[in-house]
């Protein structure tokens, strides 16, 4: 009996899962995740001490660690369900609670009900991360469904940097009502995190296509801004990213189009194999075998002449019925 493609794929994934791995390599991605948690907690402590400049820097450090843990896990083949869950729990603190507390101590009125803005922002960040675990965790992705919590958190955390620059204090930008505007910004970021607005992931770098050239220019501009214009760059650049995804989704909606490359929800039949490929679940589980068999049965066209499950490969369709009344 010939092996089916699904059976061969499960054997390959099982062999990869059984391959011995260095314990230090397995711990490395989770070490970056816990470093992100360290910087998130430190940012909250700094905010309580009115050290808002330092608090914003710690949230940015947390963003760097958050970007590294997933890439290290994929590069070393050590991705797991535990790592995905840990990453989301840490992100809820580093990019949900910590930026909300920075806003509370730096901008919001502590004597009234302004703390509710911090609660709503944190709650939406938690909801967004829970949805990410269901829809996109463990998958290669070109788009995020909803504003990523690191982008939302760093947008709030780097506002104080921007408020200390000459671009803010000596231009018309500083004359805006930021005290009220930041409350609206927190609500906008919270809504976008739980929305279906698509946001691009890491831009593709290259010179063969227009989108690759644009991606290369974005990466170069980002490095220049981070190195030479740290305080002037982060907040405006993150606001542009937020508005870009919103504007692109609105325009595509008016044109009845949507970004391709990521389905908003994983199909029931594809989810176990995708998670198995990421090392999240055991490939030999009954659920995977049952769903794979159900998928093959549903996709088999009627009268295709396929042999029954478990039969030999030498199968021929039954002969046609004899003619009626002796007529050919």
N, C-alpha and C positions, 0 to 999 in steps of 0.2 A: 504493500500500500504506500502510495506516495505521500510525503509530508505536505501539509497545507502551508501556505505562506504564514498564516497566523501561528501555527505550531512552530515553524522555524524561527519566527520572530521571538516567541516566548522562550525558546531554548537559548537564543542569543542573549536575551536580557537576563535569564537565569544564570548563564555562565558569567556574565559581567558582574552580577550581584555576588556570586560565590567567589570571585577573585579576591585573594587576600589583599588588604590595604593597610598602609601604615597608619597607626593610631594618631600620630601627630598630624598627618594630612587630614584625617577626619575631623579633628578638633579645630583645625585652623579656621574654617569658615565661621564656626560658632564663636570663635575667639573674636573675630571682627564684629560679629553681632553684639556680643557682650560689651565690646569697646564702645559701640554706638550707644548702648544703654548707659554706660559710665558717663559719657559726655552729655546725654540727655538729663540725667539726674544732676550732674554738675551745673548744667545751664539753669535748672530750677533753683539750686542753691545760690548761684550768682545773681539771679533775678531778685531773690528775697533780700539780697544785700545791696540792691540798686546798682549792681555792676552789669548794666545792660550791654555794654560793648563786649565784655567778656562772654556774657551769656549767648549772644548771637554767634560768636566765634565757636563756642562749644557745639551749638546746633549744626553749624557748617561742618565741623569735624565729624559729628555723628553722621552727616550725609555722606561724607567720604567713606567712612567705615561701612555704611549701608550699601554703597555702590560696590565695594570690594568683596563683601561676603558672598554675594550671589555669583560674581564672576569667578572667584576662587573655587566655589563649590562646583560650578560647571567645568572649570578647567581641570580639576582633580577628580571629577566623577564622584564626588561625595555628597551630592544633593540627597536630601531625605525629607520625609514628612515632618520629622522633629525640627529640622532646620527651618522649614517654611513657617511652622507655627511659632517658633521662637522669634524669627525675624519680624513677624507681624505684631507679636506682643511688645517687642522692643520699640518698633516704629510708633506704636500707639503712645508711648511715653515720650520718645525723643522728638517726634514730629507732630504729636497731638497735644499732650499735656504741657510740655516744656514751652513751646511757642505761645500757647494760650496764657501761661503764667507770666511770661515776659510781657505780653500785652497788658495783663491785669495790673502788674506793678508799675509799668512804664507809662501807660496811656489811659487806662480805664479808671473810673471813679470807684475807689475802694469802699466808700461809705454807702453807696446805693445798691442797685440791682445790676450793675454793669458786669458782675461776675457771671451772669447768665450767658453773656457772649462767649466767655471762656468755656463754659459747659457745652454750649451748642457746637463750638468748633471741635472740642475734644470728642464729643459723641459722634459727630460725623466722620472724624478720622477713624474711630474704632469701627464704625459701620463700613466704611470704605475698605478697611483692611480685612474685615471678615468676608466681604464680597470678593475681594481679590483672591483670598484663599480658595474660594469655591470656583471662581471663573478662570483665573489665569496663573495661579501659583504652579511652578514646576514646568512651565511651557516657555519656549522661545516666542518672543512677542515683538511685533512692530509698533503696536499701539497699546496704550493703557485705556481702559474704560473707566472714565472718571479721572479727575485730577489726582496725580500721585500724592500721597501724604507727605513725602519728603519735600516736594516742590511747594506745597501749601505751607508747611511748617517753616521752611527756610525763608519764604516770602515775608512772613510775619517777623521772624527772628532778626532779619537783616534790615528792617525798617529803621531801627535806632542808628545803625551805621550811616544810613543815607541821611538821616536828620542832622548829623553832625558835620556834613560836608558843605563847602561853599556853594555847590550846585543847588543845595536845598535852601541855604540861609540867605543867599545873595541874588536869588532869581525869583520869578513869579511863582515858582513851585512852592516856595516856603510860605507864600501868602494864602495858600489853600487851607480850608478848614480840616486839617488832618485829624483832629480829635474826633470829629463826627465821621469823617471819611474812613477812618480805620475800623470803626464799628461796621460800616457797610462792607468794607473789604473782608473782614472776618466772616460775615454772613455769606458773601459771594464765594469765598474759598470753601466754606463749609458745604454750600449747595453743590458746587462743582465736584467736590470729592465724592458725593453720592449720586451724581448725575450719570448719564450715558454719553457725555461729551468725550470724544476721542482725543487723546494727547499722544504725540509721537514719542517713541522711546529714544534710545541713543541714535543720533543721526548716522547714516551710512556715509563712510568716507571713501572718496575715489574721484576719478576725473573722466569717467566714460559717459555718465548720464548727467542730466541736469540736476536731479535730486542728489546725486553723489557730490557734484561740485558745490551745491548749496550747503550740503552737510559738512563738507570740508571747510568752507568759509565760516560756518557757525562754530565749529570746533576751534579754528584758529582765533576767531574773535573772542571766544570764551577764555582761551588761555591768556591772551593779551590782557583782557579785562581783569581776570583774576590776579595776574602778576603785577600789573601796574596801576589799576584803578579799583582796588578791592572794595572800598566803602562806597564809591560812586557807581560801581558796576552791578553788584549782586541784586539789590532790590529792584532797580528798573528792568534788568534783564529777566528776572523771575516774573515780574508783572507782565512783561511782553510775552513770555511763554504762556501765562495764564490766559491772556487775551487772544493769543494766536489760536489755541485749541478751541476756544469758544467761537471765535469768528469763523474758523474753518468749518466747524460743525454746522453753524447757522447757514453758511453759504452752500455747503453740500446738501443740507436739508432742503434749501430752496430749489436746488438743482436735482433733487431726488436721487442723490448719490450718497455713498458712505465710504470711508476708507476700507480697503480690502487688506486681508492678511491675518485678521483675527476675528473669530466668531465671538459674540459677546458671552456666550455660555457654551461650555463643553457638552457635546452630545453624550447622552447616557451610555451609548454603546462604545464610544471612543474613550471615555474617561478612564476606565481601568487600564487600558493599554498605554495611554499617555502617562499615567501615574507610575506604571510599572517601568516604563522607559526612563523615567526620572529617578527610579530607585525608591519610590514612595511606598508601594505596596508589593506584596509577594505575587509573582507571576503565576504561581500554581494555584491560586485561590479558586474556589468554586464559582465565585461571582464572575471572574474573568472568563472562565471556560463557558459558563452559561450564557453570558452576554455575547461572546464571540460566536457561539453556535447559533444564538437567536439572530444575530446580524446576518450570518451566512444564509440562514433559512429565509429571512425576509428578502434578501437581495437575489435569491435564486429565481430566475424567471420561470414561469409555468411552462411545462413541456420542454425544458432545456435538455433533457436526456442525461442529467448528472446521475451518477450512481448513488444509491442510498448510503447513509453514514455507516461506515464499517464494511461496505461491500467491496468487491474487487473492481479493478479499473477496467476490465473487459466487459463492458456493459453496452448492450445495443437496445434500441427502442423496440417495443413489441410490434409484431407484424400488423399491417393494416387489416381491417375486417374484410371478410369475403364479400364480393358483390352481391347485391340483392337481385333475386330472380334470374341468376345466371348471366346477367348483362355485364360486359366488361366495364 
